[in-house]
Amino acid sequence: MSLIDKWRLLRVVVIGTYNANLVVWCDTIPLKGQSILGGDFEMFSGGKGANCAAAAARAGCQVKFVGPHGSDAFGKMARDRLAQEGIDISDFIELPSSKTGAALFFQERKTATYAALASTSANNQLSPALVRKVEPANRESDLVFTHFAISSSVLEEIYRICDCHKKHLVVHAEPAQSPIHFSKSAYLVVANGFEAPLLVGCDDLDSAIHELHRLGVQNVIIKQKNRSLTFSDGIKVRSQPIPSTPPIQDVGSLECLTAWAAIRTGDLANAVRLGAKAMAVSFSRHGALDSMPYPSEVDFGGPHE
């Protein structure tokens, strides 16, 4: 059975956020109090949860997305966009009194650097009750994905369910929260290099990786800017270069890496290598959710495939 055929059998549950990303392109991100003339305005679907769900769905997995949205136009856009990706949105619920998540981006043309600000929204009302409601789906899944842009009470409920049913939990550990802990089911944690030490209160990356393993995390992948990935299985720390590509934007790239590395069965080094290739494709495209690649767009060549 081919790798892609195996992915088609994987059942993935993603619990997290959706945001409408409102992007203004510019030469330089404005300073505090500064008004400048920018470039084109674009609107994309995004959010850490939705991006990860789309990445897994485009890879071929059976994906269920769990989260809240409002009854506004952004909510309709969200449902239509996720359904278009073949994602099960039966538990992407509407909260009539809330607004759908939205994030404002200043995106530099030449560097792909951005500054972003997310609004208070339905995402802040994602509840432990909704996680309990989808416990049967979690029980039947192969992988459960989540991230830190949700409340600690929701994370605790996800941890409880994954521990109870012995499910592989994949965590996009961003934004950094303190204090932090992980469930016994933490199969993979992915973070940015500048945030990893903040997660565990360490001064350097090596100490942070050691501490993450001490907290029970099985596998760790750290993105070092757009150049390389540092990864560890608790036995050995290694590095994987990210294929060089002219960057257009970086939004969603870490979610792309998270999904592709997690669904890749077998050796962690091969999982990271394939995740790096998929992530490089996402760098070269506009939009967050829209940037996620299909298997036909990723080079699968290399050892042990």
matplotlib code that plots the C-alpha trace (Angstrom):
import matplotlib.pyplot as plt

x = [0.0, 1.4, 1.9, -1.0, -3.3, -2.4, -3.3, -6.7, -7.4, -6.3, -9.1, -8.1, -10.0, -8.9, -10.1, -9.3, -9.9, -11.0, -10.2, -10.9, -7.5, -7.7, -4.3, -2.9, 0.4, 3.1, 6.7, 7.3, 5.1, 4.0, 5.4, 3.2, 1.3, 2.4, 0.1, 1.4, 0.1, -0.1, -0.8, -3.5, -6.0, -6.9, -9.1, -8.3, -9.5, -7.2, -6.8, -4.5, -7.1, -8.6, -5.2, -4.2, -7.5, -7.1, -3.5, -4.5, -7.5, -5.5, -3.0, -5.9, -7.0, -10.5, -10.8, -13.3, -13.0, -14.4, -14.8, -17.2, -18.1, -20.6, -23.7, -22.2, -20.9, -17.4, -19.1, -20.8, -17.6, -15.9, -18.4, -18.4, -14.6, -14.0, -16.8, -15.1, -12.0, -14.0, -13.8, -16.6, -18.0, -20.9, -19.4, -18.2, -20.9, -22.6, -22.8, -25.5, -24.4, -20.7, -18.6, -16.6, -12.8, -10.9, -7.3, -5.7, -2.3, 0.3, 2.3, 5.7, 6.1, 9.9, 10.5, 7.2, 7.4, 4.1, 2.4, -1.0, -3.8, -6.6, -10.0, -12.0, -14.5, -16.4, -13.0, -12.8, -16.0, -14.8, -16.0, -15.1, -18.7, -18.2, -15.0, -17.0, -19.7, -17.2, -15.6, -16.9, -15.2, -12.0, -12.3, -12.5, -9.8, -6.2, -4.8, -6.1, -4.8, -5.0, -3.1, -2.6, -4.8, -7.7, -8.5, -6.7, -10.0, -10.6, -7.0, -7.5, -10.6, -8.7, -5.9, -8.3, -10.0, -6.8, -5.3, -8.5, -8.6, -4.9, -4.9, -2.0, -2.2, -0.5, -0.1, 0.9, 2.3, 1.6, 1.1, 3.3, 1.3, 2.6, 2.5, 2.4, 2.0, 1.1, -0.9, 0.6, -0.7, 1.5, 2.8, 4.1, 4.7, 5.6, 6.8, 8.7, 12.3, 11.8, 8.7, 10.0, 12.1, 9.2, 7.0, 9.0, 10.9, 14.3, 17.1, 18.1, 16.6, 18.5, 17.2, 13.7, 13.7, 15.0, 12.3, 9.5, 10.5, 10.7, 7.1, 6.1, 6.3, 7.3, 8.5, 9.5, 9.9, 11.2, 11.1, 14.2, 13.0, 12.5, 15.8, 15.8, 13.9, 15.4, 13.8, 14.1, 12.6, 14.0, 17.1, 18.8, 18.5, 18.9, 18.4, 16.6, 17.1, 14.0, 14.1, 14.9, 12.0, 11.2, 8.9, 5.6, 4.1, 4.7, 1.1, 0.0, 3.4, 3.8, 0.3, 1.3, 4.5, 2.5, -0.1, 2.4, 4.9, 2.2, 0.4, 3.7, 4.1, 7.4, 10.7, 10.6, 13.5, 11.5, 8.4, 10.3, 11.9, 8.6, 7.0, 9.8, 9.1, 5.4, 6.1, 8.3, 5.4, 3.2, 5.8, 5.4, 1.7, -0.8, -3.2, -3.0, -5.5, -5.1, -1.4, -1.6, -0.2, -1.6, 0.6, 1.1, 2.8, 5.3, 8.5, 8.4, 11.8, 14.6, 15.7, 13.4, 10.2]
y = [0.0, 3.4, 6.2, 8.2, 5.2, 4.9, 8.6, 8.0, 5.6, 8.0, 9.6, 13.0, 15.2, 18.9, 21.0, 24.6, 28.0, 29.5, 33.1, 35.2, 36.7, 40.3, 41.1, 44.4, 44.1, 46.7, 47.5, 47.9, 47.1, 50.4, 51.5, 52.4, 55.6, 55.6, 55.7, 54.6, 53.8, 50.1, 47.8, 45.3, 44.1, 40.4, 38.1, 34.5, 31.7, 30.8, 30.1, 27.6, 24.8, 25.4, 25.5, 22.2, 20.6, 21.8, 20.5, 17.0, 17.0, 17.9, 15.2, 12.8, 12.1, 11.9, 15.1, 16.4, 20.0, 21.0, 24.6, 27.7, 30.5, 33.3, 33.9, 36.6, 36.6, 35.3, 32.3, 31.4, 31.9, 29.6, 26.8, 27.0, 27.0, 24.1, 22.0, 22.7, 20.9, 17.8, 18.4, 17.2, 20.4, 18.9, 20.0, 23.4, 25.1, 28.4, 30.7, 33.3, 35.9, 35.8, 37.1, 34.7, 34.9, 37.6, 38.6, 41.7, 41.2, 43.6, 41.5, 42.7, 42.0, 41.4, 39.5, 37.7, 39.1, 40.0, 41.5, 40.2, 41.0, 38.6, 39.8, 38.5, 36.2, 32.9, 31.2, 32.5, 30.6, 27.2, 25.1, 21.9, 20.8, 20.8, 18.7, 16.2, 16.1, 14.9, 12.4, 9.5, 10.9, 11.3, 7.8, 6.5, 8.8, 7.9, 11.4, 14.4, 17.9, 21.0, 24.2, 26.8, 29.6, 28.1, 28.2, 26.0, 24.4, 23.2, 21.9, 20.0, 18.3, 17.3, 15.9, 14.0, 12.4, 11.5, 10.0, 8.0, 6.6, 6.4, 8.6, 10.3, 14.0, 16.5, 20.0, 23.2, 24.9, 28.5, 31.0, 30.2, 29.9, 29.7, 27.7, 24.8, 21.1, 18.3, 15.2, 11.7, 11.3, 14.1, 12.3, 15.4, 19.0, 21.6, 25.2, 28.1, 28.5, 31.8, 30.5, 27.0, 28.3, 30.5, 27.4, 25.9, 28.8, 27.8, 30.1, 28.0, 25.6, 22.5, 22.9, 23.6, 20.3, 18.4, 19.9, 19.1, 15.5, 15.5, 16.8, 13.7, 14.8, 12.0, 13.9, 17.6, 19.7, 23.3, 25.6, 27.8, 30.8, 29.6, 27.9, 24.6, 22.3, 21.0, 17.8, 15.2, 11.8, 12.0, 10.0, 12.2, 15.9, 16.4, 19.1, 19.2, 22.1, 23.6, 23.6, 27.1, 28.9, 32.5, 33.4, 35.0, 34.5, 32.5, 32.4, 28.8, 27.2, 25.8, 24.2, 22.7, 21.2, 20.0, 18.1, 16.5, 15.5, 14.0, 11.9, 10.5, 7.1, 5.6, 7.3, 10.8, 12.0, 11.0, 12.7, 15.9, 15.8, 15.4, 18.1, 20.5, 19.9, 20.5, 23.6, 25.0, 24.8, 26.7, 29.5, 30.2, 30.8, 33.4, 32.8, 30.6, 27.7, 28.2, 27.6, 24.0, 21.6, 18.4, 15.3, 15.8, 19.1, 17.7, 15.9, 12.5, 11.5, 10.6, 7.7, 5.3, 6.4]
z = [0.0, -1.0, 1.5, 0.0, 0.2, 3.9, 4.5, 3.0, 5.8, 8.6, 10.6, 12.0, 14.4, 14.6, 17.6, 17.2, 15.6, 12.3, 11.3, 8.3, 7.5, 6.2, 4.6, 3.4, 1.5, 2.2, 1.7, 5.4, 8.4, 9.9, 13.3, 16.2, 15.4, 11.8, 8.8, 5.4, 2.0, 1.5, -1.4, -2.3, 0.1, 0.2, 2.3, 3.0, 5.2, 8.1, 11.8, 13.3, 13.5, 10.1, 8.4, 10.0, 9.0, 5.4, 5.3, 6.4, 4.2, 1.1, 1.9, 1.7, 5.3, 6.6, 8.6, 11.1, 12.3, 15.7, 16.7, 16.8, 14.4, 14.4, 12.4, 10.2, 6.7, 7.8, 9.4, 6.1, 4.3, 6.8, 6.4, 2.7, 2.5, 4.9, 3.2, -0.1, 1.2, 2.0, 5.8, 8.1, 9.6, 11.5, 14.8, 13.5, 15.4, 15.1, 18.1, 17.2, 19.7, 18.7, 15.8, 13.6, 14.2, 12.2, 12.1, 10.5, 8.8, 7.6, 5.1, 3.7, 0.0, -0.1, 3.1, 3.8, 7.3, 8.9, 11.9, 12.9, 15.4, 16.1, 17.4, 20.3, 18.7, 18.8, 19.1, 22.7, 23.4, 22.3, 25.3, 27.1, 26.5, 22.7, 23.2, 25.3, 22.6, 20.0, 22.4, 20.2, 17.2, 19.1, 20.3, 16.7, 15.4, 14.6, 15.4, 17.3, 16.5, 18.6, 19.4, 22.2, 20.8, 22.9, 26.6, 29.1, 30.2, 26.6, 26.4, 29.6, 28.2, 25.1, 27.2, 29.3, 26.3, 24.5, 27.7, 28.4, 24.9, 24.3, 21.2, 19.6, 20.3, 18.0, 19.5, 17.6, 20.6, 19.7, 21.1, 24.1, 27.4, 30.9, 33.0, 30.5, 30.7, 28.2, 28.3, 28.5, 24.9, 23.5, 20.4, 18.6, 19.6, 17.0, 17.8, 16.6, 17.7, 19.5, 21.3, 22.4, 25.3, 26.4, 26.6, 29.4, 30.9, 29.5, 28.2, 25.2, 22.6, 23.7, 27.3, 26.0, 24.0, 27.0, 29.2, 26.7, 26.7, 30.5, 30.5, 28.5, 24.8, 22.6, 19.5, 19.1, 16.0, 16.2, 13.2, 13.0, 11.0, 7.4, 7.2, 9.1, 11.5, 14.7, 15.8, 18.6, 19.5, 23.0, 22.0, 19.5, 18.4, 14.6, 12.0, 8.7, 6.2, 4.7, 0.8, -0.4, -2.1, -2.8, 0.1, -0.5, 3.0, 6.1, 7.5, 7.9, 7.2, 10.7, 10.5, 7.2, 8.8, 11.8, 9.7, 7.2, 9.9, 12.1, 9.4, 8.0, 9.6, 10.6, 11.2, 12.6, 10.3, 7.2, 8.7, 9.2, 5.8, 4.1, 6.3, 5.4, 1.7, 2.1, 4.2, 1.5, -1.0, 1.4, 1.6, -2.1, -2.1, -1.1, 1.8, 4.8, 4.2, 0.4, 0.6, 1.8, -0.9, -2.4, -2.5, -6.3, -5.5, -3.0, -3.9, -2.2, -3.3, -0.9, 1.3, 3.0, 1.2]

ax = plt.figure().add_subplot(projection="3d")
ax.plot(x, y, z, "-o")
ax.set_aspect("equal")
plt.show()
